[in-house]
Amino acid sequence: MAASENQIYPSETSRATAQVVPLPKREPTLERNTNEIAERAAEILRTTKDSARAAYEHTRKEAVATYSRARDKAQDLARRTQNRARQAKQEHPVQLLAIAFGAAVIAGISLRIWRARAS
């Protein structure tokens, strides 16, 4: 005794027909992910360029300021040295000549010894 299909699956036959609804067309997942990655990469590139530009400008401004300060200090040091040399020349001319003579003698002796050892 074989059972009929309606006896085995009674609910299958009693159903009403369903309407078929088409799915919305979607981009392939790989292409969508590629576009998202490209957009994100472009955003990161813009951000990186902006950060690099800002860092360069900041560094350039600091370098200019540091150079200006160093130049000003060097000029001030040169001016003070000239003033002290002028003052020493006016107040102690003999001692200044003695110091120059002593330095020349020491330099001459040192060169003579160095040349003698080099030969």
Backbone as numpy.savetxt, mean C-alpha at the origin, in Angstrom:
# Nx Ny Nz CAx CAy CAz Cx Cy Cz
-57.38 -65.87 -9.33 -58.17 -64.71 -9.33 -57.31 -63.45 -9.33
-57.35 -62.86 -10.38 -56.56 -61.65 -10.54 -57.40 -60.44 -10.23
-56.80 -59.48 -9.53 -57.53 -58.26 -9.18 -57.38 -57.26 -10.32
-58.41 -56.50 -10.54 -58.34 -55.49 -11.60 -57.56 -54.28 -11.10
-57.17 -53.44 -12.08 -56.38 -52.27 -11.74 -57.15 -51.34 -10.83
-58.45 -51.20 -11.03 -59.27 -50.32 -10.19 -59.33 -50.81 -8.75
-59.20 -52.09 -8.56 -59.23 -52.63 -7.21 -57.89 -52.37 -6.49
-56.81 -52.42 -7.24 -55.50 -52.24 -6.64 -55.25 -50.76 -6.35
-55.60 -49.90 -7.30 -55.39 -48.46 -7.15 -56.72 -47.73 -7.26
-57.57 -47.84 -6.24 -58.90 -47.26 -6.37 -58.86 -45.72 -6.43
-57.89 -45.05 -5.75 -57.87 -43.60 -5.72 -57.39 -43.01 -7.03
-56.65 -43.77 -7.83 -56.13 -43.28 -9.08 -57.24 -42.96 -10.07
-58.24 -43.70 -10.08 -59.29 -43.52 -11.06 -60.27 -42.44 -10.65
-60.35 -42.12 -9.34 -61.33 -41.15 -8.89 -60.84 -39.71 -8.95
-59.61 -39.49 -9.28 -59.07 -38.14 -9.32 -59.57 -37.38 -10.53
-59.64 -36.06 -10.31 -60.01 -35.20 -11.43 -58.72 -34.83 -12.16
-58.84 -34.41 -13.37 -57.65 -34.04 -14.11 -57.12 -32.71 -13.60
-55.82 -32.58 -13.55 -55.17 -31.38 -13.03 -54.69 -30.53 -14.21
-54.69 -29.23 -13.95 -54.21 -28.30 -14.98 -52.69 -28.25 -14.91
-52.03 -28.26 -16.05 -50.57 -28.21 -16.12 -50.17 -26.74 -16.17
-49.34 -26.34 -15.20 -48.88 -24.96 -15.12 -47.41 -24.94 -15.56
-47.07 -24.14 -16.56 -45.67 -24.12 -16.99 -44.80 -23.40 -15.96
-43.59 -23.89 -15.79 -42.63 -23.26 -14.88 -42.05 -22.03 -15.55
-41.75 -21.01 -14.75 -41.13 -19.83 -15.36 -39.74 -20.20 -15.88
-39.38 -19.57 -17.00 -38.08 -19.85 -17.59 -37.00 -19.23 -16.73
-36.02 -20.02 -16.37 -34.92 -19.55 -15.52 -33.62 -19.71 -16.28
-32.69 -18.81 -15.96 -31.36 -18.94 -16.54 -30.73 -20.21 -16.01
-29.87 -20.76 -16.78 -29.13 -21.91 -16.23 -28.35 -21.47 -14.99
-28.26 -22.29 -14.03 -27.62 -21.97 -12.75 -26.16 -21.57 -12.95
-25.46 -22.24 -13.80 -24.04 -21.95 -14.01 -23.87 -20.54 -14.58
-24.69 -20.15 -15.53 -24.60 -18.82 -16.11 -24.96 -17.75 -15.09
-25.98 -18.00 -14.27 -26.38 -17.04 -13.25 -25.26 -16.87 -12.23
-24.67 -17.97 -11.80 -23.57 -17.89 -10.84 -22.37 -17.16 -11.43
-22.10 -17.39 -12.70 -20.98 -16.71 -13.36 -21.22 -15.21 -13.39
-22.44 -14.80 -13.71 -22.76 -13.37 -13.73 -22.64 -12.76 -12.34
-23.12 -13.46 -11.34 -23.01 -12.95 -9.96 -21.54 -12.81 -9.55
-20.75 -13.79 -9.90 -19.32 -13.75 -9.55 -18.64 -12.60 -10.29
-18.98 -12.40 -11.56 -18.38 -11.31 -12.33 -18.77 -9.95 -11.74
-20.02 -9.79 -11.36 -20.46 -8.53 -10.75 -19.74 -8.29 -9.43
-19.61 -9.32 -8.63 -18.92 -9.19 -7.34 -17.44 -8.86 -7.55
-16.83 -9.51 -8.54 -15.42 -9.24 -8.83 -15.23 -7.79 -9.28
-16.16 -7.30 -10.11 -16.07 -5.90 -10.56 -16.22 -4.95 -9.38
-17.11 -5.27 -8.46 -17.30 -4.43 -7.27 -16.05 -4.43 -6.40
-15.45 -5.59 -6.23 -14.23 -5.70 -5.43 -13.10 -4.92 -6.11
-13.02 -5.00 -7.43 -12.00 -4.27 -8.16 -12.17 -2.77 -7.99
-13.40 -2.27 -8.08 -13.65 -0.84 -7.87 -13.25 -0.43 -6.46
-13.63 -1.23 -5.49 -13.30 -0.92 -4.10 -11.78 -0.91 -3.89
-11.10 -1.88 -4.48 -9.65 -1.97 -4.35 -8.97 -0.77 -5.00
-9.44 -0.39 -6.18 -8.87 0.79 -6.85 -9.07 2.04 -6.01
-10.25 2.20 -5.46 -10.53 3.37 -4.63 -9.63 3.39 -3.39
-9.47 2.23 -2.76 -8.61 2.15 -1.58 -7.16 2.44 -1.93
-6.69 1.89 -3.04 -5.31 2.13 -3.46 -5.09 3.60 -3.78
-6.06 4.22 -4.44 -5.95 5.64 -4.78 -5.89 6.48 -3.51
-6.75 6.16 -2.55 -6.76 6.92 -1.28 -5.45 6.72 -0.53
-4.94 5.49 -0.49 -3.68 5.22 0.20 -2.52 5.95 -0.48
-2.52 5.97 -1.81 -1.47 6.67 -2.55 -1.51 8.16 -2.24
-2.69 8.75 -2.29 -2.81 10.19 -2.02 -2.35 10.53 -0.60
-2.77 9.70 0.36 -2.37 9.93 1.76 -0.85 9.84 1.89
-0.26 8.80 1.30 1.19 8.60 1.39 1.93 9.74 0.71
1.42 10.18 -0.45 2.06 11.28 -1.18 2.03 12.56 -0.35
0.88 12.85 0.27 0.77 14.06 1.10 1.72 13.99 2.30
1.79 12.82 2.93 2.71 12.65 4.07 4.16 12.80 3.63
4.50 12.25 2.46 5.88 12.36 1.96 6.24 13.82 1.68
5.31 14.54 1.08 5.57 15.97 0.80 5.76 16.73 2.11
4.90 16.46 3.08 5.02 17.16 4.37 6.33 16.80 5.07
6.71 15.53 5.04 7.96 15.10 5.67 9.16 15.72 4.97
9.13 15.76 3.65 10.22 16.39 2.90 10.33 17.87 3.25
9.20 18.53 3.35 9.22 19.97 3.68 9.81 20.20 5.06
9.40 19.36 6.02 9.95 19.50 7.38 11.45 19.23 7.39
11.89 18.19 6.68 13.33 17.87 6.64 14.12 19.00 5.98
13.59 19.54 4.89 14.26 20.65 4.21 14.36 21.87 5.12
13.28 22.17 5.83 13.29 23.31 6.75 14.29 23.12 7.87
14.34 21.89 8.42 15.30 21.62 9.50 16.73 21.70 9.00
16.99 21.20 7.79 18.35 21.26 7.23 18.76 22.70 6.99
17.85 23.51 6.48 18.17 24.93 6.27 18.42 25.64 7.59
17.63 25.31 8.59 17.82 25.92 9.92 19.16 25.50 10.51
19.50 24.23 10.38 20.79 23.75 10.88 21.95 24.43 10.16
21.86 24.57 8.85 22.91 25.24 8.09 23.05 26.70 8.52
21.92 27.36 8.71 21.95 28.77 9.13 22.59 28.91 10.52
22.20 28.02 11.45 22.78 28.09 12.80 24.27 27.78 12.78
24.68 26.81 11.95 26.11 26.47 11.85 26.91 27.64 11.30
26.37 28.29 10.28 27.06 29.46 9.73 27.18 30.57 10.77
26.11 30.79 11.52 26.14 31.83 12.55 27.18 31.51 13.63
27.23 30.24 14.04 28.21 29.87 15.07 29.63 29.97 14.55
29.84 29.59 13.28 31.19 29.71 12.70 31.59 31.18 12.59
30.66 32.00 12.17 30.95 33.44 12.07 31.26 34.01 13.45
30.49 33.60 14.46 30.71 34.08 15.82 32.06 33.61 16.34
32.40 32.34 16.11 33.70 31.81 16.57 34.84 32.53 15.88
34.69 32.84 14.60 35.73 33.55 13.86 35.95 34.96 14.41
34.88 35.60 14.83 34.99 36.96 15.36 35.51 36.97 16.79
35.08 36.01 17.60 35.44 36.02 19.02 36.78 35.36 19.30
37.12 34.30 18.57 38.35 33.53 18.85 39.08 33.20 17.53
39.64 34.18 16.86 40.27 33.88 15.55 41.53 33.04 15.68
42.32 33.25 16.71 43.57 32.50 16.85 43.28 31.04 17.17
42.35 30.80 18.07 42.01 29.42 18.43 41.43 28.68 17.20
40.65 29.38 16.39 40.06 28.77 15.20 41.16 28.36 14.21
42.18 29.24 14.04 43.30 28.89 13.17 44.09 27.72 13.72
44.26 27.66 15.04 44.99 26.55 15.66 44.24 25.23 15.45
42.93 25.26 15.57 42.12 24.05 15.36 42.25 23.58 13.91
42.17 24.52 12.96 42.30 24.17 11.54 43.68 23.60 11.26
44.73 24.22 11.82 46.09 23.73 11.63 46.24 22.33 12.22
45.73 22.10 13.41 45.83 20.79 14.07 45.10 19.71 13.26
43.94 20.04 12.74 43.20 19.06 11.94 43.97 18.72 10.67
44.59 19.71 10.05 45.37 19.47 8.82 46.58 18.60 9.12
47.26 18.85 10.24 48.42 18.04 10.61 48.01 16.60 10.87
46.93 16.41 11.61 46.46 15.05 11.91 46.06 14.33 10.62
45.37 15.02 9.71 44.98 14.41 8.44 46.21 14.04 7.62
47.21 14.90 7.59 48.44 14.62 6.83 49.17 13.42 7.38
49.32 13.34 8.69 50.03 12.21 9.32 49.26 10.91 9.05
47.93 10.98 9.17 47.11 9.78 8.93 47.26 9.28 7.50
47.25 10.20 6.53 47.42 9.80 5.14 48.81 9.21 4.89
49.81 9.79 5.51 51.20 9.29 5.35 51.30 7.87 5.89
50.71 7.61 7.05 50.74 6.26 7.64 49.97 5.29 6.78
48.83 5.71 6.29 47.98 4.83 5.47 48.70 4.46 4.17
49.34 5.44 3.52 50.06 5.16 2.28 51.27 4.27 2.53
51.92 4.43 3.68 53.08 3.61 4.00 52.65 2.14 4.20
51.52 1.93 4.81 51.03 0.56 5.03 50.51 -0.07 3.74
49.96 0.75 2.85 49.41 0.24 1.60 50.51 -0.22 0.66
51.74 0.33 0.77 52.83 -0.03 -0.14 53.47 -1.33 0.18
